[in-house]
Amino acid sequence: MSLSVVVMAISLAIALLIILIVSVGVRGKPSGNASDLTLFMAKTARHLNGQAGPPAKLQNFVESIPMPHSAASANDKSEGAPAQERR
């Protein structure tokens, strides 16, 4: 199989997935007897439409990342240190 056929098939699959997600988002909330896939697609559509907040796991992950020190605090720490010679 040539590379162009593989790329085209992957592109088509991604396009179909996006169409499914958007169609659920346009239609609104799924019915009560919806399958797990439909519920997952509806949840994803709400996130893509900006109607839902960020997932809790993502918030926890972002909050666990240590924040780098700002340039101002780095300059404050270097004031007491002797100046290095330039060559």
DRENKEFI-688360 format. One line per 2 residues: number of its first residue (from 1); for each residue z, x, y of C-alpha. Coordinates in nm, 3 decimals, m for minus. Example, Ala and Ser with C-alpha at 12.3 -4.5 7.8 and 13.67 -1.06 7.14 Angstrom:
2
1> 0.780 1.230 m0.450  0.714 1.367 m0.106 $
END
This chain:
87
1> 0.000 0.000 0.000  m0.084 0.141 0.338 $
3> 0.175 0.191 0.605  0.014 m0.064 0.836 $
5> 0.055 m0.341 0.577  0.422 m0.258 0.531 $
7> 0.485 m0.251 0.906  0.300 m0.582 0.946 $
9> 0.506 m0.745 0.669  0.834 m0.626 0.822 $
11> 0.725 m0.747 1.167  0.631 m1.087 1.023 $
13> 0.968 m1.118 0.847  1.157 m1.034 1.168 $
15> 0.947 m1.284 1.365  1.017 m1.559 1.111 $
17> 1.390 m1.485 1.121  1.392 m1.506 1.501 $
19> 1.198 m1.835 1.489  1.455 m1.978 1.246 $
21> 1.748 m1.871 1.464  1.589 m2.009 1.780 $
23> 1.497 m2.336 1.612  1.859 m2.390 1.508 $
25> 1.971 m2.300 1.860  1.728 m2.547 2.016 $
27> 1.821 m2.825 1.776  2.191 m2.783 1.845 $
29> 2.486 m2.809 1.610  2.387 m2.837 1.242 $
31> 2.476 m3.145 1.038  2.797 m3.168 0.834 $
33> 2.629 m3.098 0.499  2.460 m2.778 0.615 $
35> 2.443 m2.476 0.391  2.616 m2.146 0.465 $
37> 2.289 m1.993 0.583  2.236 m2.273 0.834 $
39> 2.590 m2.233 0.965  2.542 m1.857 0.994 $
41> 2.213 m1.908 1.180  2.376 m2.160 1.415 $
43> 2.659 m1.918 1.492  2.409 m1.639 1.556 $
45> 2.204 m1.868 1.781  2.514 m1.953 1.988 $
47> 2.580 m1.582 2.037  2.217 m1.513 2.130 $
49> 2.220 m1.804 2.378  2.540 m1.675 2.538 $
51> 2.736 m1.987 2.443  2.992 m1.804 2.228 $
53> 3.230 m1.522 2.306  3.213 m1.185 2.140 $
55> 3.333 m1.167 1.778  3.697 m1.065 1.731 $
57> 3.605 m0.769 1.509  3.372 m0.635 1.779 $
59> 3.642 m0.672 2.045  3.894 m0.490 1.825 $
61> 3.644 m0.211 1.760  3.564 m0.166 2.130 $
63> 3.932 m0.168 2.224  4.008 0.099 1.963 $
65> 3.762 0.346 2.120  3.952 0.596 2.337 $
67> 3.838 0.595 2.697  3.721 0.931 2.837 $
69> 3.910 1.075 3.131  3.747 1.023 3.467 $
71> 3.617 1.311 3.676  3.893 1.253 3.933 $
73> 4.167 1.302 3.676  3.994 1.616 3.547 $
75> 3.990 1.757 3.900  4.360 1.675 3.945 $
77> 4.450 1.872 3.634  4.248 2.177 3.738 $
79> 4.413 2.213 4.080  4.708 2.404 3.938 $
81> 4.492 2.634 3.728  4.367 2.963 3.875 $
83> 4.001 2.974 3.975  3.769 3.147 3.731 $
85> 3.541 3.423 3.850  3.168 3.363 3.856 $
87> 2.933 3.624 3.716 $
END
